[in-house]
């Protein structure tokens, strides 16, 4: 049976290749896992937004269903914390993402055995935790930040985004799905925060 390391590293046993033959999207999830360590997590925190990052954020909020929202740059860790405290659970964007996750999970289970899907997604989260934490700690050290709660929050948000992006792949969803676009924001080196009213904040 395929184990966590098999999916993460792509070094599956010969008999496990039958699993990928049955569920091709799981092989793509394994390839996505190899992208995670190559992503420069949080390296542009606190810098002015690049045009690429702004476009990625605008694409995300539009796909999520908030066309009236605009993108704003957060320039300090204090502002980032205030943004998360004001947003958070049960915000409109959070509720929309939860609905999207339920829909994607149903799609994925229709084409992938639930047990194998769970292993693949758990493995993605484990791999992401390691690299994301390293990235945010490096960024925080540049600013002399030692707030463990804030670092855990940032790590958790990014790991969840990796899980969501992997679920898009497993479900064979469209490439411009909101969760795929959300991962692209992280690839630009920033920290996407949350929607506050009509403002989407990025640090």
C-alpha positions in Angstrom: 0.0 0.0 0.0 1.2 3.5 -0.8 2.5 5.4 2.3 3.0 9.0 3.0 6.6 9.1 1.9 5.8 7.4 -1.4 3.4 10.1 -2.3 5.5 13.0 -1.1 8.8 12.1 -2.6 7.4 10.4 -5.8 9.6 7.4 -5.1 6.8 4.8 -5.1 7.3 1.0 -5.0 6.6 -0.8 -8.3 3.3 -2.2 -7.0 2.1 1.3 -6.0 2.3 2.4 -9.7 -1.0 0.6 -10.1 -2.5 3.2 -7.7 -1.4 6.1 -9.9 -2.7 4.2 -12.9 -6.1 4.0 -11.2 -6.0 7.6 -9.8 -3.8 9.8 -12.1 -4.6 12.9 -10.2 -2.8 11.5 -7.2 0.4 11.4 -9.2 -0.1 15.0 -10.0 -0.5 15.7 -6.3 2.8 14.0 -5.7 4.4 16.3 -8.3 2.8 19.3 -6.6 4.5 18.2 -3.3 7.8 18.7 -5.0 7.0 22.4 -5.8 6.4 23.2 -2.1 10.1 23.2 -1.0 10.9 25.3 -4.1 8.4 28.0 -3.2 10.1 31.1 -1.5 7.7 31.3 1.4 7.2 34.8 2.8 10.4 36.3 1.4 8.7 39.6 0.3 6.8 40.2 3.6 6.6 43.9 4.3 7.7 45.0 0.8 5.6 47.0 -1.6 3.3 44.7 -3.7 4.7 43.8 -7.1 2.3 44.0 -10.1 2.4 40.2 -10.3 1.3 39.8 -6.7 -1.5 42.4 -7.1 -2.8 40.7 -10.2 -2.7 37.3 -8.4 -4.7 38.8 -5.5 -7.2 40.4 -7.8 -7.7 37.2 -9.7 -8.2 35.3 -6.4 -10.9 37.7 -4.9 -12.7 37.8 -8.2 -12.8 34.0 -8.5 -13.9 33.8 -4.9 -16.9 35.9 -5.7 -16.0 39.4 -4.2 -15.6 41.6 -7.3 -16.2 44.7 -5.3 -13.1 44.1 -3.1 -9.8 45.9 -3.6 -6.3 44.8 -2.7 -4.4 46.6 0.0 -0.7 46.2 1.1 -0.1 45.6 4.8 3.4 46.9 5.7 4.0 45.8 9.3 3.6 42.8 11.5 1.3 44.8 13.9 -1.0 45.5 11.0 -1.0 41.9 9.9 -2.0 40.8 13.4 -4.8 43.4 13.6 -6.0 42.2 10.2 -6.3 38.6 11.3 -8.0 39.5 14.5 -10.6 41.5 12.7 -11.2 38.8 10.0 -10.9 35.2 10.9 -13.5 32.6 11.5 -16.9 33.1 9.9 -15.8 36.0 7.7 -17.5 35.9 4.3 -14.3 34.8 2.6 -13.8 32.0 5.2 -17.3 30.7 4.7 -17.0 30.8 0.9 -13.7 28.8 1.1 -15.3 26.2 3.4 -18.1 25.7 0.9 -15.6 25.3 -1.9 -13.6 22.8 0.1 -16.7 20.7 0.7 -17.5 20.8 -3.0 -14.0 19.9 -4.0 -13.8 17.0 -1.5 -17.0 15.5 -3.1 -15.5 15.9 -6.5 -12.2 14.2 -5.5 -13.9 11.3 -3.7 -15.9 10.6 -6.9 -12.6 9.9 -8.8 -10.1 8.9 -6.0 -10.4 6.2 -3.3 -11.1 8.1 -0.1 -8.3 6.3 1.8 -5.7 7.2 -0.8 -6.9 10.7 -1.0 -6.6 11.2 2.8 -3.1 9.9 2.8 -2.1 12.2 -0.1 -3.6 15.3 1.5 -2.1 14.5 4.9 1.3 14.1 3.4 1.0 17.4 1.6 0.2 19.1 4.9 3.1 17.4 6.7 5.6 18.5 4.0 4.2 22.0 3.8 4.5 22.5 7.6 8.2 21.9 7.5 9.0 24.3 4.7 6.4 27.0 5.5 7.6 27.2 9.1 11.2 27.7 8.0 10.1 30.4 5.6 8.1 32.5 8.1 10.7 32.1 10.8 13.3 33.5 8.4 11.1 36.4 7.5 10.3 37.1 11.1 13.9 37.1 12.1 14.6 39.9 9.6 12.2 42.1 11.6 13.1 40.8 15.1 9.7 39.3 15.5 9.4 36.5 18.1 5.6 36.3 18.4 5.0 32.5 18.4 1.2 32.9 18.0 1.6 35.0 15.0 4.1 32.6 13.4 1.8 29.7 14.1 -1.1 31.5 12.5 1.0 32.3 9.4 2.2 28.8 9.1 -1.3 27.4 9.5 -2.8 29.6 6.9 -0.1 28.7 4.3 -0.3 25.0 5.1 -4.1 25.1 4.6 -3.5 26.8 1.2 -1.2 23.9 0.2 -3.9 21.4 1.3 -6.5 23.3 -0.7 -4.3 23.5 -3.8 -3.6 19.8 -3.6 -7.4 19.1 -3.3 -7.9 21.1 -6.5 -5.4 18.8 -8.3 -6.9 15.6 -6.8 -10.4 16.7 -7.8 -9.2 17.5 -11.3 -10.7 21.0 -11.0 -10.0 23.9 -13.2 -6.6 25.6 -13.1 -8.1 29.0 -12.3 -10.0 27.6 -9.2 -9.7 30.1 -6.3 -7.5 27.8 -4.3 -5.0 27.5 -7.2 -5.0 31.3 -7.4 -4.5 31.5 -3.7 -1.4 29.4 -3.9 0.0 31.6 -6.6 -0.2 34.6 -4.2 2.1 32.7 -1.9 4.4 32.0 -4.8 5.0 35.7 -5.2 6.6 35.8 -1.7 3.8 37.6 0.3 1.4 36.5 3.0 -2.2 36.7 1.9 -4.3 37.6 5.0 -8.0 38.0 4.8 -10.9 40.0 3.5 -11.9 42.9 5.8 -15.1 44.6 4.5 -14.2 45.4 0.9 -10.4 45.2 1.4 -8.3 42.2 0.8 -5.0 42.5 2.8 -1.7 41.1 1.8 1.5 41.4 3.9 
